Amino acid sequence: MTRAEALKKTRERFTNLLDGKVLPHVGITEIILYYETLVAKNVAPTVSRSSGILDNFREEQAKEYEQENEYGF
């Protein structure tokens, strides 16, 4: 697998579909190891994490809490 292909797959795996930001609860080490494994072995490693949909809901809930605290509601 080329580096460009590995980068694309890594980006798809670890970014939020709503805003393109890195998913919460994902460490930089996990992202780098995933990318390096794609380049070296040409296969996607298994990454155990919670559902992406649940992560998106948690992220939106955290944003709502921040807004509530900011505006004093």
ABEGO torsion letter per residue (X at the ends): XBAAAAAAAAAAAABBAAAGBBBBGBBAAAAAAAAAAAAAAGBBBBBBBBBAAAAAAAAAAAAAAAAAAAAGX
